[in-house]
Amino acid sequence: ELYDIFKEESKDKWIKEGRREGKKEGRREGIKEGVINTLLMLVKDGIISVEDAAKRANVSISTFQKYLNEKM
């Protein structure tokens, strides 16, 4: 019985940890998406170049160009 209680508590702990990690990852991805969307708008409006935007997004020019083609 004690083993079952420990097993259940351990399971709950891992589930909570998984949720916490999932939320962190979601925030990171959301922030990255927001930055890329902002850079896409700046490129579209002619404020910065694709090259500058790619550099700021920390991706290759070809990758940023793909984002641009997908969103436009």
Biopython code that builds the backbone (N, CA, C, O; Angstrom):
import numpy as np
from Bio.PDB.StructureBuilder import StructureBuilder

atoms = [
    (1, "GLU", "N", (0.817, -1.195, 0.000)),
    (1, "GLU", "CA", (0.000, 0.000, 0.000)),
    (1, "GLU", "C", (0.864, 1.264, 0.000)),
    (1, "GLU", "O", (0.580, 2.220, -0.721)),
    (2, "LEU", "N", (1.914, 1.256, 0.812)),
    (2, "LEU", "CA", (2.820, 2.401, 0.869)),
    (2, "LEU", "C", (3.471, 2.629, -0.493)),
    (2, "LEU", "O", (3.637, 3.769, -0.926)),
    (3, "TYR", "N", (3.835, 1.545, -1.161)),
    (3, "TYR", "CA", (4.429, 1.646, -2.490)),
    (3, "TYR", "C", (3.455, 2.289, -3.464)),
    (3, "TYR", "O", (3.852, 3.127, -4.274)),
    (4, "ASP", "N", (2.190, 1.908, -3.394)),
    (4, "ASP", "CA", (1.169, 2.471, -4.279)),
    (4, "ASP", "C", (0.995, 3.971, -4.046)),
    (4, "ASP", "O", (0.824, 4.732, -4.998)),
    (5, "ILE", "N", (1.039, 4.395, -2.783)),
    (5, "ILE", "CA", (0.923, 5.822, -2.462)),
    (5, "ILE", "C", (2.115, 6.584, -3.027)),
    (5, "ILE", "O", (1.956, 7.646, -3.629)),
    (6, "PHE", "N", (3.309, 6.034, -2.828)),
    (6, "PHE", "CA", (4.519, 6.665, -3.345)),
    (6, "PHE", "C", (4.477, 6.727, -4.870)),
    (6, "PHE", "O", (4.826, 7.740, -5.476)),
    (7, "LYS", "N", (4.045, 5.630, -5.470)),
    (7, "LYS", "CA", (3.950, 5.558, -6.932)),
    (7, "LYS", "C", (2.988, 6.636, -7.451)),
    (7, "LYS", "O", (3.293, 7.304, -8.439)),
    (8, "GLU", "N", (1.858, 6.810, -6.813)),
    (8, "GLU", "CA", (0.866, 7.807, -7.234)),
    (8, "GLU", "C", (1.388, 9.226, -7.042)),
    (8, "GLU", "O", (1.181, 10.081, -7.904)),
    (9, "GLU", "N", (2.064, 9.490, -5.919)),
    (9, "GLU", "CA", (2.637, 10.810, -5.679)),
    (9, "GLU", "C", (3.709, 11.119, -6.717)),
    (9, "GLU", "O", (3.804, 12.244, -7.209)),
    (10, "SER", "N", (4.499, 10.131, -7.038)),
    (10, "SER", "CA", (5.559, 10.300, -8.035)),
    (10, "SER", "C", (4.943, 10.596, -9.403)),
    (10, "SER", "O", (5.433, 11.457, -10.133)),
    (11, "LYS", "N", (3.896, 9.899, -9.739)),
    (11, "LYS", "CA", (3.189, 10.108, -11.007)),
    (11, "LYS", "C", (2.649, 11.538, -11.083)),
    (11, "LYS", "O", (2.806, 12.208, -12.103)),
    (12, "ASP", "N", (2.022, 11.998, -10.015)),
    (12, "ASP", "CA", (1.489, 13.357, -9.961)),
    (12, "ASP", "C", (2.604, 14.389, -10.126)),
    (12, "ASP", "O", (2.438, 15.398, -10.812)),
    (13, "LYS", "N", (3.736, 14.119, -9.489)),
    (13, "LYS", "CA", (4.881, 15.026, -9.585)),
    (13, "LYS", "C", (5.345, 15.147, -11.030)),
    (13, "LYS", "O", (5.596, 16.252, -11.510)),
    (14, "TRP", "N", (5.461, 14.019, -11.725)),
    (14, "TRP", "CA", (5.926, 14.037, -13.113)),
    (14, "TRP", "C", (4.921, 14.718, -14.040)),
    (14, "TRP", "O", (5.307, 15.405, -14.985)),
    (15, "ILE", "N", (3.640, 14.527, -13.768)),
    (15, "ILE", "CA", (2.604, 15.182, -14.572)),
    (15, "ILE", "C", (2.700, 16.696, -14.391)),
    (15, "ILE", "O", (2.654, 17.443, -15.368)),
    (16, "LYS", "N", (2.833, 17.147, -13.143)),
    (16, "LYS", "CA", (2.954, 18.586, -12.877)),
    (16, "LYS", "C", (4.201, 19.161, -13.527)),
    (16, "LYS", "O", (4.162, 20.252, -14.096)),
    (17, "GLU", "N", (5.314, 18.428, -13.446)),
    (17, "GLU", "CA", (6.565, 18.880, -14.059)),
    (17, "GLU", "C", (6.414, 18.956, -15.582)),
    (17, "GLU", "O", (6.901, 19.894, -16.214)),
    (18, "GLY", "N", (5.749, 17.982, -16.152)),
    (18, "GLY", "CA", (5.512, 17.991, -17.598)),
    (18, "GLY", "C", (4.672, 19.181, -18.027)),
    (18, "GLY", "O", (4.953, 19.813, -19.045)),
    (19, "ARG", "N", (3.658, 19.481, -17.264)),
    (19, "ARG", "CA", (2.813, 20.651, -17.571)),
    (19, "ARG", "C", (3.618, 21.939, -17.470)),
    (19, "ARG", "O", (3.497, 22.826, -18.316)),
    (20, "ARG", "N", (4.442, 22.036, -16.428)),
    (20, "ARG", "CA", (5.253, 23.233, -16.224)),
    (20, "ARG", "C", (6.213, 23.422, -17.411)),
    (20, "ARG", "O", (6.355, 24.527, -17.935)),
    (21, "GLU", "N", (6.860, 22.342, -17.819)),
    (21, "GLU", "CA", (7.781, 22.419, -18.962)),
    (21, "GLU", "C", (7.028, 22.767, -20.242)),
    (21, "GLU", "O", (7.526, 23.527, -21.072)),
    (22, "GLY", "N", (5.835, 22.216, -20.400)),
    (22, "GLY", "CA", (5.021, 22.519, -21.577)),
    (22, "GLY", "C", (4.653, 23.990, -21.639)),
    (22, "GLY", "O", (4.678, 24.598, -22.709)),
    (23, "LYS", "N", (4.315, 24.558, -20.503)),
    (23, "LYS", "CA", (3.977, 25.979, -20.464)),
    (23, "LYS", "C", (5.183, 26.841, -20.814)),
    (23, "LYS", "O", (5.065, 27.819, -21.552)),
    (24, "LYS", "N", (6.357, 26.465, -20.272)),
    (24, "LYS", "CA", (7.573, 27.224, -20.587)),
    (24, "LYS", "C", (7.858, 27.188, -22.079)),
    (24, "LYS", "O", (8.157, 28.211, -22.694)),
    (25, "GLU", "N", (7.761, 26.000, -22.648)),
    (25, "GLU", "CA", (8.032, 25.843, -24.084)),
    (25, "GLU", "C", (7.024, 26.653, -24.903)),
    (25, "GLU", "O", (7.387, 27.283, -25.896)),
    (26, "GLY", "N", (5.769, 26.632, -24.485)),
    (26, "GLY", "CA", (4.738, 27.402, -25.175)),
    (26, "GLY", "C", (5.027, 28.894, -25.143)),
    (26, "GLY", "O", (4.848, 29.591, -26.142)),
    (27, "ARG", "N", (5.477, 29.382, -23.990)),
    (27, "ARG", "CA", (5.825, 30.803, -23.884)),
    (27, "ARG", "C", (6.983, 31.149, -24.801)),
    (27, "ARG", "O", (6.947, 32.158, -25.505)),
    (28, "ARG", "N", (8.019, 30.305, -24.792)),
    (28, "ARG", "CA", (9.186, 30.558, -25.652)),
    (28, "ARG", "C", (8.782, 30.594, -27.113)),
    (28, "ARG", "O", (9.208, 31.480, -27.855)),
    (29, "GLU", "N", (7.963, 29.637, -27.533)),
    (29, "GLU", "CA", (7.536, 29.605, -28.924)),
    (29, "GLU", "C", (6.651, 30.799, -29.256)),
    (29, "GLU", "O", (6.743, 31.351, -30.352)),
    (30, "GLY", "N", (5.804, 31.199, -28.327)),
    (30, "GLY", "CA", (4.942, 32.353, -28.549)),
    (30, "GLY", "C", (5.741, 33.635, -28.703)),
    (30, "GLY", "O", (5.439, 34.469, -29.557)),
    (31, "ILE", "N", (6.760, 33.785, -27.873)),
    (31, "ILE", "CA", (7.617, 34.972, -27.964)),
    (31, "ILE", "C", (8.354, 34.971, -29.290)),
    (31, "ILE", "O", (8.433, 36.002, -29.958)),
    (32, "LYS", "N", (8.897, 33.820, -29.679)),
    (32, "LYS", "CA", (9.622, 33.725, -30.952)),
    (32, "LYS", "C", (8.694, 34.056, -32.118)),
    (32, "LYS", "O", (9.075, 34.793, -33.027)),
    (33, "GLU", "N", (7.499, 33.521, -32.093)),
    (33, "GLU", "CA", (6.533, 33.794, -33.163)),
    (33, "GLU", "C", (6.195, 35.278, -33.215)),
    (33, "GLU", "O", (6.073, 35.851, -34.298)),
    (34, "GLY", "N", (6.043, 35.901, -32.052)),
    (34, "GLY", "CA", (5.748, 37.333, -32.003)),
    (34, "GLY", "C", (6.878, 38.167, -32.582)),
    (34, "GLY", "O", (6.637, 39.130, -33.310)),
    (35, "VAL", "N", (8.108, 37.799, -32.259)),
    (35, "VAL", "CA", (9.270, 38.520, -32.798)),
    (35, "VAL", "C", (9.314, 38.376, -34.312)),
    (35, "VAL", "O", (9.518, 39.357, -35.027)),
    (36, "ILE", "N", (9.123, 37.161, -34.801)),
    (36, "ILE", "CA", (9.169, 36.937, -36.251)),
    (36, "ILE", "C", (8.043, 37.688, -36.944)),
    (36, "ILE", "O", (8.261, 38.280, -38.001)),
    (37, "ASN", "N", (6.858, 37.676, -36.377)),
    (37, "ASN", "CA", (5.743, 38.416, -36.987)),
    (37, "ASN", "C", (6.029, 39.910, -37.039)),
    (37, "ASN", "O", (5.710, 40.574, -38.025)),
    (38, "THR", "N", (6.625, 40.435, -35.986)),
    (38, "THR", "CA", (6.984, 41.850, -35.971)),
    (38, "THR", "C", (8.011, 42.153, -37.052)),
    (38, "THR", "O", (7.891, 43.141, -37.776)),
    (39, "LEU", "N", (9.021, 41.294, -37.155)),
    (39, "LEU", "CA", (10.046, 41.486, -38.186)),
    (39, "LEU", "C", (9.451, 41.372, -39.586)),
    (39, "LEU", "O", (9.831, 42.118, -40.489)),
    (40, "LEU", "N", (8.520, 40.442, -39.766)),
    (40, "LEU", "CA", (7.850, 40.314, -41.065)),
    (40, "LEU", "C", (7.118, 41.605, -41.432)),
    (40, "LEU", "O", (7.174, 42.047, -42.579)),
    (41, "MET", "N", (6.442, 42.199, -40.473)),
    (41, "MET", "CA", (5.733, 43.463, -40.733)),
    (41, "MET", "C", (6.719, 44.574, -41.079)),
    (41, "MET", "O", (6.458, 45.384, -41.968)),
    (42, "LEU", "N", (7.847, 44.612, -40.381)),
    (42, "LEU", "CA", (8.847, 45.643, -40.661)),
    (42, "LEU", "C", (9.427, 45.490, -42.068)),
    (42, "LEU", "O", (9.675, 46.476, -42.762)),
    (43, "VAL", "N", (9.639, 44.240, -42.473)),
    (43, "VAL", "CA", (10.132, 43.997, -43.837)),
    (43, "VAL", "C", (9.055, 44.392, -44.844)),
    (43, "VAL", "O", (9.339, 45.083, -45.822)),
    (44, "LYS", "N", (7.845, 43.962, -44.607)),
    (44, "LYS", "CA", (6.726, 44.269, -45.512)),
    (44, "LYS", "C", (6.550, 45.777, -45.678)),
    (44, "LYS", "O", (6.260, 46.245, -46.779)),
    (45, "ASP", "N", (6.719, 46.530, -44.613)),
    (45, "ASP", "CA", (6.568, 47.979, -44.650)),
    (45, "ASP", "C", (7.815, 48.687, -45.168)),
    (45, "ASP", "O", (7.831, 49.912, -45.291)),
    (46, "GLY", "N", (8.857, 47.919, -45.470)),
    (46, "GLY", "CA", (10.076, 48.503, -46.022)),
    (46, "GLY", "C", (10.960, 49.198, -44.994)),
    (46, "GLY", "O", (11.824, 49.997, -45.357)),
    (47, "ILE", "N", (10.755, 48.909, -43.747)),
    (47, "ILE", "CA", (11.523, 49.565, -42.691)),
    (47, "ILE", "C", (12.889, 48.900, -42.505)),
    (47, "ILE", "O", (13.888, 49.579, -42.269)),
    (48, "ILE", "N", (12.925, 47.573, -42.614)),
    (48, "ILE", "CA", (14.203, 46.863, -42.555)),
    (48, "ILE", "C", (14.274, 45.864, -43.709)),
    (48, "ILE", "O", (13.255, 45.502, -44.296)),
    (49, "SER", "N", (15.480, 45.432, -44.017)),
    (49, "SER", "CA", (15.667, 44.475, -45.105)),
    (49, "SER", "C", (15.464, 43.045, -44.605)),
    (49, "SER", "O", (15.486, 42.778, -43.403)),
    (50, "VAL", "N", (15.266, 42.141, -45.553)),
    (50, "VAL", "CA", (15.149, 40.726, -45.214)),
    (50, "VAL", "C", (16.417, 40.260, -44.499)),
    (50, "VAL", "O", (16.351, 39.486, -43.543)),
    (51, "GLU", "N", (17.558, 40.732, -44.964)),
    (51, "GLU", "CA", (18.828, 40.343, -44.358)),
    (51, "GLU", "C", (18.903, 40.769, -42.896)),
    (51, "GLU", "O", (19.295, 39.988, -42.029)),
    (52, "ASP", "N", (18.520, 42.023, -42.632)),
    (52, "ASP", "CA", (18.529, 42.517, -41.245)),
    (52, "ASP", "C", (17.527, 41.747, -40.378)),
    (52, "ASP", "O", (17.819, 41.407, -39.232)),
    (53, "ALA", "N", (16.367, 41.483, -40.929)),
    (53, "ALA", "CA", (15.343, 40.757, -40.172)),
    (53, "ALA", "C", (15.816, 39.348, -39.838)),
    (53, "ALA", "O", (15.624, 38.876, -38.717)),
    (54, "ALA", "N", (16.431, 38.677, -40.803)),
    (54, "ALA", "CA", (16.934, 37.322, -40.569)),
    (54, "ALA", "C", (17.996, 37.334, -39.477)),
    (54, "ALA", "O", (18.019, 36.460, -38.610)),
    (55, "LYS", "N", (18.859, 38.317, -39.526)),
    (55, "LYS", "CA", (19.908, 38.429, -38.518)),
    (55, "LYS", "C", (19.295, 38.617, -37.125)),
    (55, "LYS", "O", (19.719, 37.982, -36.160)),
    (56, "ARG", "N", (18.299, 39.492, -37.036)),
    (56, "ARG", "CA", (17.658, 39.763, -35.748)),
    (56, "ARG", "C", (16.862, 38.556, -35.240)),
    (56, "ARG", "O", (16.728, 38.355, -34.033)),
    (57, "ALA", "N", (16.335, 37.753, -36.181)),
    (57, "ALA", "CA", (15.576, 36.559, -35.805)),
    (57, "ALA", "C", (16.496, 35.369, -35.542)),
    (57, "ALA", "O", (16.056, 34.314, -35.086)),
    (58, "ASN", "N", (17.771, 35.559, -35.837)),
    (58, "ASN", "CA", (18.772, 34.505, -35.650)),
    (58, "ASN", "C", (18.466, 33.277, -36.509)),
    (58, "ASN", "O", (18.594, 32.136, -36.065)),
    (59, "VAL", "N", (18.055, 33.547, -37.759)),
    (59, "VAL", "CA", (17.812, 32.485, -38.740)),
    (59, "VAL", "C", (18.502, 32.868, -40.039)),
    (59, "VAL", "O", (18.914, 34.013, -40.227)),
    (60, "SER", "N", (18.619, 31.892, -40.933)),
    (60, "SER", "CA", (19.229, 32.188, -42.224)),
    (60, "SER", "C", (18.294, 33.065, -43.056)),
    (60, "SER", "O", (17.092, 33.140, -42.799)),
    (61, "ILE", "N", (18.869, 33.716, -44.046)),
    (61, "ILE", "CA", (18.067, 34.561, -44.939)),
    (61, "ILE", "C", (17.030, 33.714, -45.660)),
    (61, "ILE", "O", (15.880, 34.130, -45.809)),
    (62, "SER", "N", (17.429, 32.529, -46.108)),
    (62, "SER", "CA", (16.474, 31.666, -46.826)),
    (62, "SER", "C", (15.325, 31.223, -45.915)),
    (62, "SER", "O", (14.181, 31.132, -46.360)),
    (63, "THR", "N", (15.625, 30.947, -44.648)),
    (63, "THR", "CA", (14.563, 30.576, -43.709)),
    (63, "THR", "C", (13.616, 31.739, -43.482)),
    (63, "THR", "O", (12.399, 31.560, -43.450)),
    (64, "PHE", "N", (14.177, 32.936, -43.325)),
    (64, "PHE", "CA", (13.310, 34.096, -43.114)),
    (64, "PHE", "C", (12.475, 34.363, -44.362)),
    (64, "PHE", "O", (11.308, 34.745, -44.266)),
    (65, "GLN", "N", (13.071, 34.164, -45.518)),
    (65, "GLN", "CA", (12.339, 34.353, -46.776)),
    (65, "GLN", "C", (11.162, 33.379, -46.856)),
    (65, "GLN", "O", (10.095, 33.736, -47.356)),
    (66, "LYS", "N", (11.351, 32.156, -46.367)),
    (66, "LYS", "CA", (10.252, 31.185, -46.321)),
    (66, "LYS", "C", (9.120, 31.688, -45.426)),
    (66, "LYS", "O", (7.945, 31.603, -45.785)),
    (67, "TYR", "N", (9.492, 32.216, -44.251)),
    (67, "TYR", "CA", (8.468, 32.808, -43.375)),
    (67, "TYR", "C", (7.716, 33.911, -44.108)),
    (67, "TYR", "O", (6.491, 34.000, -44.029)),
    (68, "LEU", "N", (8.454, 34.739, -44.811)),
    (68, "LEU", "CA", (7.866, 35.862, -45.539)),
    (68, "LEU", "C", (6.895, 35.361, -46.600)),
    (68, "LEU", "O", (5.800, 35.902, -46.749)),
    (69, "ASN", "N", (7.288, 34.341, -47.327)),
    (69, "ASN", "CA", (6.440, 33.792, -48.381)),
    (69, "ASN", "C", (5.179, 33.131, -47.807)),
    (69, "ASN", "O", (4.108, 33.195, -48.411)),
    (70, "GLU", "N", (5.314, 32.504, -46.653)),
    (70, "GLU", "CA", (4.165, 31.844, -46.020)),
    (70, "GLU", "C", (3.152, 32.861, -45.512)),
    (70, "GLU", "O", (1.946, 32.641, -45.625)),
    (71, "LYS", "N", (3.620, 33.950, -44.963)),
    (71, "LYS", "CA", (2.734, 34.931, -44.326)),
    (71, "LYS", "C", (2.141, 35.932, -45.326)),
    (71, "LYS", "O", (1.151, 36.597, -45.020)),
    (72, "MET", "N", (2.718, 36.037, -46.472)),
    (72, "MET", "CA", (2.261, 37.052, -47.426)),
    (72, "MET", "C", (1.378, 36.470, -48.473)),
    (72, "MET", "O", (0.907, 37.191, -49.354)),
]
sb = StructureBuilder()
sb.init_structure("model")
sb.init_model(0)
sb.init_chain("A")
sb.init_seg("    ")
for serial, (resi, resn, name, xyz) in enumerate(atoms, 1):
    if name == "N":
        sb.init_residue(resn, " ", resi, " ")
    sb.init_atom(name, np.array(xyz, "f"), 0.0, 1.0, " ", f" {name:<3s}", serial, name[0])
structure = sb.get_structure()
